[in-house]
Amino acid sequence: MTRKTVNVVLCESTKMTQHKHVGSSLDDLLESDGTLEQAEAEALKRVIVWQIQQAMGYTGVNKSQLAQKMHTSRTVVNRLLDEKDTGVTITTLVKAGRALGMRWTLESDGIMALLGLPE
């Protein structure tokens, strides 16, 4: 997956060249604000929640049934489906996946370059 660069241009002032974020990427802005990791985690969680909701709809499983199949409480399922709650454990994701007939895979971008190997 290739990360796209988004240029941020702020037009609130006629002296745009003096703003430190003009022409920088969104990642640079979020990193300087100290919110990049949280933004990435929330974006990933939104994708996970969407996939779980799609599987729930396809299989006809509601929250209570999912909790029962996962051998957990409905509170845990609510946290799992909360896009802002990025503290869900891998174990919870695996349980939800198994309950819905899903299997998760995890990939890392750039590991080959990091190791100095050809991609």
C-alpha positions in Angstrom: 0.0 0.0 0.0 1.5 3.3 -1.1 0.9 6.3 1.2 -0.2 9.4 -0.7 1.1 12.8 0.2 -1.6 15.4 0.9 -0.4 19.0 0.7 -1.9 21.3 3.3 -2.4 24.9 2.2 -3.8 27.3 4.8 -5.3 30.4 3.3 -6.2 32.4 6.4 -3.5 35.0 5.8 -2.0 36.8 2.9 1.4 35.9 4.4 1.0 32.1 3.8 4.7 31.7 3.3 5.3 32.4 6.9 3.1 29.5 8.1 5.2 26.5 9.1 2.8 24.0 7.5 2.3 25.4 4.1 3.4 22.9 1.5 4.0 20.1 4.1 2.2 16.8 4.0 -0.7 15.9 6.3 1.6 13.4 8.0 4.1 16.1 8.8 1.3 18.3 10.3 0.0 15.5 12.4 3.4 14.4 13.5 4.3 18.0 14.6 1.1 18.1 16.6 1.9 14.7 18.2 -1.3 13.2 16.8 0.0 11.1 13.9 -0.1 7.7 15.7 -3.6 8.3 17.0 -4.9 9.4 13.6 -3.4 6.3 12.0 -4.8 4.0 14.7 -8.2 5.5 14.3 -8.1 5.2 10.6 -7.1 1.5 10.9 -9.8 0.9 13.5 -12.5 2.4 11.2 -11.5 -0.1 8.5 -11.6 -3.0 11.0 -15.0 -1.9 12.3 -16.4 -1.6 8.8 -15.2 -5.1 7.9 -16.7 -6.6 11.1 -20.0 -4.8 10.4 -20.0 -6.1 6.8 -19.4 -9.6 8.1 -22.1 -9.2 10.7 -24.6 -8.1 8.1 -23.6 -10.9 5.7 -24.0 -13.6 8.4 -27.0 -12.0 10.1 -25.3 -11.9 13.4 -26.2 -9.0 15.8 -24.1 -7.7 18.7 -25.6 -10.0 21.3 -25.1 -13.0 19.1 -21.5 -11.9 18.3 -20.8 -11.6 22.1 -22.2 -15.0 22.7 -20.2 -16.6 19.9 -17.0 -14.8 21.2 -17.7 -16.0 24.8 -17.6 -12.4 26.0 -19.9 -9.6 27.0 -21.8 -7.2 24.8 -19.7 -4.4 26.4 -16.6 -5.9 24.7 -18.4 -6.1 21.4 -19.4 -2.4 21.8 -15.8 -1.5 22.4 -14.8 -3.6 19.4 -17.3 -1.7 17.2 -16.3 1.8 18.6 -14.2 3.5 15.9 -12.5 5.7 18.5 -11.5 2.9 20.9 -8.1 1.9 19.5 -7.3 -0.2 22.6 -8.9 -3.5 21.4 -6.6 -6.5 21.8 -5.5 -8.8 19.0 -7.2 -11.6 21.0 -10.5 -9.8 20.7 -10.0 -9.3 17.0 -9.2 -13.0 16.5 -12.3 -14.0 18.5 -14.5 -11.8 16.5 -13.0 -13.0 13.3 -13.5 -16.6 14.2 -17.1 -16.0 15.3 -17.9 -14.4 11.9 -15.9 -16.8 9.8 -13.1 -14.3 9.1 -9.4 -14.6 9.3 -7.2 -11.5 9.8 -3.9 -11.0 8.1 -1.4 -8.2 8.9 1.1 -6.6 6.6 3.8 -4.1 7.1 4.7 -1.5 4.6 8.3 -0.8 3.9 9.9 -3.7 5.8 12.0 -4.8 2.8 13.4 -1.3 2.4 14.0 -1.0 6.1 16.1 -4.3 5.9 17.9 -3.1 2.8 16.4 -5.9 0.7 14.9 -5.6 -2.8 11.1 -5.6 -2.9 
